[in-house]
């Protein structure tokens, strides 16, 4: 649309965007209204794009080593545009595989015995003029090793534990010596992807006034350096001005970062890699709810937004406004973890029959078809079911626990639970016999549960109400405590019985899928004993054996056996897996491929008008 040619309709939509931004508190979106659609199919240099963040989600971390509670997928997606990961995988091509252009290194070379891997870095340059070197990779390894207990993605025995030593061969090549032979495909996809080189010559300080040094080469020094970086990373208000975050090597650099979640990245003029940005600017906008986002979308205030399922009937209207509507399927599973360490109900959750009864009471067909309007896929186990099914076992595919309230109620009655005056079941038969409630459950213990659920989504609210209704019919009470996503994640952190705050009982953070897998959907992070994202402290020796077999062996049977085991053992409440979102994308915006692994790759987006 040429300047000076805005008609009455355009003027009213622009004013509507201004009013909506003011009312909804969306910083920086005023004046963002533009005409959508059209275009000549040819790439136009530069331009900007506004991108809607999930409801209630606010970016809150840039440091490539995340603390617990700071692991949301949008943090990682934004960070990958600033700091190029050692290896990045994508399913943008239709199959899951390495994204070479978005990776900092050439394909790895494994020794014949599988006990070491040699890697050569690409010729990338940090924005302060220093080249990317092996030392920047060693810096990440040193900090991760010394501070692994603080790293949200740490699982005992995995990276960095499985790296015995780091050997720099030259400025751009190095060898990682490993503690054992691993499946090379798994190690590259799920371990080397964890490494993000960091600018040691800019970040290698033990404090704000300390000089850059090799302090990270000792455990004590690495802890000091990491402590300094974490202190800076927690100060969101200073992200925009702190010179620390200005040293990047990705296709974009940080322009602004608001604690409210408004983030702007701009094209990095000093980027030297093979995947430069076409756009000048990408703005990430936060929204308190899906309905708030939809109002701005409808007014033309977004270039890349999403259509809440309650508004799917408005698709023709949005298409007429110049948007194309495309579901974004995820390489993910959705679930609600039990807190097996909860002091009140941990022993209750430890009973398989109880978990079976709850799963039988989950009306997945109603949630998927009614609440999600057919866009969600019922999920029955620990590997994705709505994309590549090569890892899927027959038991998981067949659904061991179809919706059956009668069977749910029968299981609870058979194990000594009786209704109280309010209809909520209480343990009337304490003990460990076949007709008793089970070990550690005291007489009078009530099945009155509380679930933390992320706020801002009508679909999540509806899912919780269906759960509450169906559980009440079998004598299980459910109170719903809604919080922003970051709060749910922070308040659902794993704990030990008798230590720390273990008060949460159930948790749901699955509005856009609970867990997006790396290329290999193994369970070392989710369900291995002591795993970093095993929020509920589930533990099974057999599951641990199968997880180890998937990471060290090459037989696909181990993954399918793992799928079958946890579909039957129920470490969590399995729930329908929604699409990441149903996207509404400006028809004049091209180069967008909705990656099931959750990546954005905005450097490849371009305008045709």
Secondary structure as GFF3:
##gff-version 3
##sequence-region A 1 609
A	DSSP	alpha_helix	8	24	.	.	.	ID=ss1
A	DSSP	beta_strand	48	55	.	.	.	ID=ss2
A	DSSP	alpha_helix	73	82	.	.	.	ID=ss3
A	DSSP	beta_strand	89	90	.	.	.	ID=ss4
A	DSSP	beta_strand	97	98	.	.	.	ID=ss5
A	DSSP	three_ten_helix	100	102	.	.	.	ID=ss6
A	DSSP	beta_strand	109	110	.	.	.	ID=ss7
A	DSSP	beta_strand	116	120	.	.	.	ID=ss8
A	DSSP	alpha_helix	134	146	.	.	.	ID=ss9
A	DSSP	three_ten_helix	148	150	.	.	.	ID=ss10
A	DSSP	beta_strand	163	168	.	.	.	ID=ss11
A	DSSP	beta_strand	173	178	.	.	.	ID=ss12
A	DSSP	alpha_helix	184	190	.	.	.	ID=ss13
A	DSSP	three_ten_helix	192	194	.	.	.	ID=ss14
A	DSSP	alpha_helix	200	203	.	.	.	ID=ss15
A	DSSP	three_ten_helix	215	217	.	.	.	ID=ss16
A	DSSP	alpha_helix	219	233	.	.	.	ID=ss17
A	DSSP	three_ten_helix	236	238	.	.	.	ID=ss18
A	DSSP	three_ten_helix	243	246	.	.	.	ID=ss19
A	DSSP	beta_strand	252	257	.	.	.	ID=ss20
A	DSSP	beta_strand	263	267	.	.	.	ID=ss21
A	DSSP	beta_strand	281	287	.	.	.	ID=ss22
A	DSSP	alpha_helix	290	298	.	.	.	ID=ss23
A	DSSP	beta_strand	304	306	.	.	.	ID=ss24
A	DSSP	three_ten_helix	309	314	.	.	.	ID=ss25
A	DSSP	alpha_helix	315	320	.	.	.	ID=ss26
A	DSSP	beta_strand	323	328	.	.	.	ID=ss27
A	DSSP	beta_strand	332	333	.	.	.	ID=ss28
A	DSSP	beta_strand	335	338	.	.	.	ID=ss29
A	DSSP	alpha_helix	346	349	.	.	.	ID=ss30
A	DSSP	alpha_helix	352	360	.	.	.	ID=ss31
A	DSSP	alpha_helix	364	366	.	.	.	ID=ss32
A	DSSP	pi_helix	367	371	.	.	.	ID=ss33
A	DSSP	alpha_helix	394	398	.	.	.	ID=ss34
A	DSSP	alpha_helix	405	414	.	.	.	ID=ss35
A	DSSP	beta_strand	417	419	.	.	.	ID=ss36
A	DSSP	beta_strand	425	427	.	.	.	ID=ss37
A	DSSP	beta_strand	448	454	.	.	.	ID=ss38
A	DSSP	alpha_helix	458	472	.	.	.	ID=ss39
A	DSSP	beta_strand	477	483	.	.	.	ID=ss40
A	DSSP	alpha_helix	485	491	.	.	.	ID=ss41
A	DSSP	beta_strand	506	508	.	.	.	ID=ss42
A	DSSP	beta_strand	515	516	.	.	.	ID=ss43
A	DSSP	alpha_helix	541	552	.	.	.	ID=ss44
A	DSSP	alpha_helix	557	569	.	.	.	ID=ss45
A	DSSP	beta_strand	572	574	.	.	.	ID=ss46
A	DSSP	beta_strand	581	586	.	.	.	ID=ss47
A	DSSP	beta_strand	589	590	.	.	.	ID=ss48
A	DSSP	three_ten_helix	602	604	.	.	.	ID=ss49
A	DSSP	beta_strand	606	607	.	.	.	ID=ss50
###
